[in-house]
Amino acid sequence: MNTENDQQLDDKQLSALYKHVQHDMPPAHLDETILKAAKKSLRPRPLNPFNHSWRVSAALAAVLVLSVGIVTLMDDVDIHPASEGVPAFIENDRLFDQPEKEMTSPLESAPATISVETQDSDIRQGLIAEKKLKLKQRKQLSKRSSADASRRLIATDRPNIDSIKALRLAGNIPLANKKADLFVRYYFGNELNKVIPEQVTLSTKDWKAIISELKELDRTSIAIKLEKLLMQREQN
Amino acid sequence: MNDETLMLAYQRGDSTAFENLYSRHKGGIYRYLKRQCGNDATAEELFQDVWLKIVNARKNYKVTAKFTTWLYHIAHNRLIDHYRKNNRLPDSYEDDEPDEFEDHCTIDPVTEINRTRQAEKLLDCIRQLPEAQRESFLLKEETGLSLIDIANIAGTSRETIKSRVRYALGALRRCLQRLS
């Protein structure tokens, strides 16, 4: 039925006439483009190693850098003395091996006598301070060129008594001595006969600790001068 | 070898099969698009898009319908996209049931001498048809498919296509008579 109806729509004359205008064809360049695309799609796509592996490599590199960074950071942030590599017995030995003369010196009889507990606390604080200082210095170093940063570090290095103690405990005596000298020069100047602003911020306890350290470091003459300065300050 | 077999051969990697398919259908598709667009440059762009879609669909091709129906359906959709992109989807596509008309016109038998001239007049008349009727006529003449297949291509009902073809034939006859 449908076919019969469809046939009613056939106009043979029109169809015949239309066949006369069925000669339009796409231009040759289109034929070329399409056939080339058809052939190209059949070719197996070459694996671009960079396309895939660079992502993997980049990810691995990122993970590696991140891991190293975290491990380094954890190592720096770890403040427990045992993790520093200083055996606990050395620390204790140091505490109990204080020279007796030190304990009996006139300065030690002052109210601010350093007890074992206080020393232990000071050592821990010293280690913490030393760690924080190192971390800060490393951050500064990473921002500048290493040579320039090293120079700046020496120039701005502000030694403190706790870091000197920590260095001594760690067995780095030469550096501890060097820092002790810097410390004295920093707070008291070269001649030890004039008051400089930094002295004002120094507590009696620190003064005494410095004197004690200097004595231990065989810098007796300087230690005596400092004792005099301390007495002058207390009188004032 | 039929179209579907050729397409399957191309799917398996036979580029010659595609060349045969292309050769069979390039003229019909090109004329369909050119006469619907009325612009050579646009027709060429759409033509290329249609064939590249066929190429890209190679891997997923399955024989669910006649290849011709599938091919012209892609072309029809690309044409509609083109109309929509230019905000000019012809009203004739919305009018599913064109008004019926009395058609008593017949074309005078043409001699071979003036057939070419008459064919050129026919092209003018085709250009004057509303897009939807023109499309139905062109699909019928270029593909030789049944009304139901043409309806599948155009995404409409068989009855609508029947009306459009009837309307187109009547309009073309009257137009040719007027120009003669």
Interface residues (C-beta under 8 A of the other chain):
Chain A: N2 T3 N5 D6 L9 D11 Q13 L14 S15 L17 Y18 H20 V21 Q22 D24 M25 P26 P27 L30 D31 T33 I34 L35 A37 A38 K39 S41 L42
Chain B: Y10 G13 S15 F18 E19 Y22 K26 G27 Y30 R31 K34 E44 F47 Q48 W51 L52 V55 N56 R58 I107 P109 V110 R115 T116 Q118 A119 E120 L122 L123 K140 E141 E142 S146 L147 I148 R158 K162 V165 R166 L169 L172 R173
